[in-house]
Amino acid sequence: MARLVDFTLFLIVVSAGCLEAAESDALYCDPTHEVELNESIILQCTISGEYDSIYWFWGTDTSSVPFIWLDDTVGGEGYGEYNMTDDGALVINSASLHHEGIYTIWVYFQDESHKTAETNVLVTIAPTPPCPTFNALCNATCSSGCSVKVSEDGEIMCFINWSRPKTTIGWNITDRSGISFSVHEAEFVYNADSDTWNTTLKLDYTLDVSAGGATIQCVASERENWDTSGTTMKLYYAIGRDQPTASPTPQEVDTGFSIIIVIVVPIIVVITVIVVLYCMVRRRRRKSRRELERTEDDENTGEEMEPLTAQPRGSQTTKDQRREQLLVSLLRELYEKECFIKLLPWDEPLPISSFYTPCNCKIGQRQANIEEILSSNFKFNHDRVLILADLGYGKTTFTKHVVDLWRSRGYEQNTILIIVPLREVNEDTRLSEYVLHMLPRGKFRIAEEIEDILRRNDCHVLLDGLDELSMGMSDPQKNNDKLENPVSSSENESDKFKLLIGHLLTGNIPHPYKTINVWVTSREIDGTDSHFKLPYAKVIISAFSDQQLNEYITKVCNHYSESGESKPADPSLRSRMLEHGEERVNADDLMKRVTETLEFNDMSEEFASAPLLLIMIIHIIASKIVDPKGRMKTVELTKLTTIVQMVITCLESRYIQKIQVREHEPRLLKSLEEKLGRLAIRLRLKDSVVSMDGISKEDIDIALAVGLLRRTEEMTGNRGNLAVLSFSGIRFYHQYFQEYFAAKYAEVSRYTARKLSVEASDDDQPIRLFKFMAGSDHPHLRDVLEILLTAHNMWNNFIDCIYEIEGNTKQEETVKHFKEDIEKRVNRNVRYLDKKYHREAVSTYFDLCKRTNIKIPIVIFREDAAVDLLEHLALPVIENLDFFELTVGEDTFVKIIEYISRKDNIPVNIKFTSCVVPGQLSDSAKKRIQTACQRKKLKITKKNLGNPGYEEAFDLPTFGWSSVLQQAFTRIYWSANRLHDYMNASEGQLT
């Protein structure tokens, strides 16, 4: 009885403990998750308790920054490759081998406690085929076995190939008679190229008597995601006999036939009756189907849609008006995606309203703002408008802005707006058929319904990309002649109401249609008038002014700074993110960083003629500085190669998205880049005639569409044979593209580099080519650097190329390679310090020399900017630091001495050559110099090139200048006096 009471109390205590544990915070994850390669998986963990935020880490180190987190919304640098569910589970969207490993989840609960748990992800690869297979002895498949007759002893081999992890297989032998077996150890072979395993298992068999057999099954170990069923072989032997077969008896045959008649025949009759009834019902309903669909459409319009035009008070909406409202509603819904633009492949589509900035334009012969053409007055006076601009000047952005205004009912709310990308149609395309194809199926049955609506209402048709249509029109005049009289007497009467794209281009719009405004956008090409007929108003879009550019940068920065969400709730994680430089950013700080980065490489000036590239660079900088949670990151976007490479990537991604390209198209773009690289180096060498050898017409068209090339004039010659054409009618879209492709893909020999270095003294283009070679790790880079280091006045270009090299390790290896040449006694004049880029390059180079213990014989500063640079410069070992032909005031002179005295390495000699330096110093200056010289001993001299034999030194005791000879006599005099005093003192002590 006592034991029963004790046991009851024990159960009560345990139950209470379980209830208390259930109410407390808890976290559990399965220790292992398996996922098949290229499949998705959800790492689901059980969380008990109320939590604020959840964080996932790679590995077991939770002291680092999480790669993804859930805190109101999902964020982190891993977002995209990974995702999270609403309950904090980690989603791997497409598993690859690098996803394998340990993941740690950190849950921050509302009571400010936290718990962690680990789970291991194993990426598996199913074998091919998914079941074991036998050797040539048996042709069994996964779904069927085989029978084999043998007459002597032998072996059976079973395989399972290309699995990950390694798969074990075994034998299952049944029905054995007169035969014995011997099993070998399994053999495993690793496939390094695919990280998979092949497994082989052998089985020897011995025939013991004259007849017998066995059923042999090769079975693989099962896994959750695999269908590794076993494969069966029936092995038999009978000396002098064939394989035994069992013949059915007549009674068995009759029984089987009776079963077929009783079961199968009634089923066939039932199926036939059902089919006949279905056909009758379908035929009966077919006549009323059109009326039913029309009734459903009318009901779908409902009362939510606003009338296209104002209705008199008390009137009811007619059927035609409801159909008009349905069309407008569908178009507004369809054009929702047109109100976003995606400039960067790694960024989300951005709303056009967030950063649209009106630019200037030229209407006829006068300057205006682009917003003027949206006014009702302009629309009343001009129903046909041609909007011209080069690639990247804002045609697409302006078009999306018009669509956004129309969708928000801020522009032409009583007008039907239709957008037609001309690359998707030709001049014979029927406008109503194109609209019908765009709309959801079933809403409108035939194109005539849409044409009826267009005839009754005002329409605004925006034809986008006339240049893309023009490339496909071989004879525009012939097409125009055809469209001027599109209907012959033999044609159906209803054909005269058809509105074609060609009618809109030529202006020959059929009579029944009301007002149709036609806007056409195009790049500036030859023969525009042959495709878009006069009269029309010509609008030429201009680039941003400085004020408009600043306005655009402000809008972009506001958007990116507002895109982040709240900070992590966990204080420890928040502090670690701040330690990693991930502080939250505001718009003013972001704009400052973006502007500084643009000024660093003179981007605003260099890309002023290419607005699209400048806009892309602005978005690149802002997106790299701000993470999805709105925090500031420390990133390096100062190297020219990095920025140009990102811009080209964005252009190619924009092209791929625009034409919805095939899978192999990215490889074609790579091949195109190589061809352009070979062409670019030929242009750089300024051959008299640059042929288009190796570049096809398709290559030219793609490069023009992407934005790598631009057309300057109509190409002449045989368009079918571009190999004989010159490059006179086409040029690279930006000069930087030419140097980049030449540096990355072309063979630049030592002779070519020397030839280009000769031109570099009065031409920046070869220097950019050398920089891109450094940033692209060109195989002949060291030959180029050797020429720059040894050539006259090319040392500063050598420094810039060292700066462009990617990675500190690679930079140090390159500098060490040229250590002997750097340490030669050659004057190193530091120039171009007015450019921020070169100042950073000089700082990096001096720091590399310091880390690699390189001694520089002499460095000469010739510019006033050197003084400010000197404050933050890490000096290597320098024998002579010379300031040449500078006007040095008292404060500047003292700053130079203070800056140098704080360095780890003090130059042996500090010289002021042909400089204007102060003769007398104030008391405060003397005190500052005295304090600086207490830290380090400095040797400071000055001389004039007009009197090279005369040199003065700065004397610390007197704080003045005197000749070197005079200072020597002074030192001797003072030394003799001190010696005399010492001797007198010694004699007194002896006495």
Helices and strands as residue ranges (DSSP letters): H 2-23, E 26-29, E 32-36, E 41-43, E 45-48, E 51-58, E 68-70, E 74-75, E 82-84, E 90-92, G 97-99, E 101-109, E 114-124, E 133-134, E 146-149, E 154-163, E 169-177, E 179-183, E 187-191, E 196-207, E 211-220, E 231-238, H 250-286, H 289-301, H 319-334, G 335-339, E 340-341, E 350-351, H 352-355, E 360-363, E 366-369, G 370-374, H 376-381, E 384-388, H 395-407, E 416-421, G 422-424, H 431-438, H 447-456, E 459-464, H 466-470, H 476-484, G 493-497, H 501-506, E 516-522, G 528-530, E 537-541, H 546-562, H 571-579, H 587-600, H 603-606, H 611-625, H 640-659, H 665-684, H 697-706, E 709-711, G 722-724, E 730-732, H 735-745, H 750-759, G 760-762, H 765-775, H 781-790, H 795-804, H 808-817, H 819-822, E 828-830, H 836-851, E 855-861, H 865-872, E 877-884, H 890-901, E 909-913, H 923-935, E 940-944, E 947-955, E 960-963, H 964-990
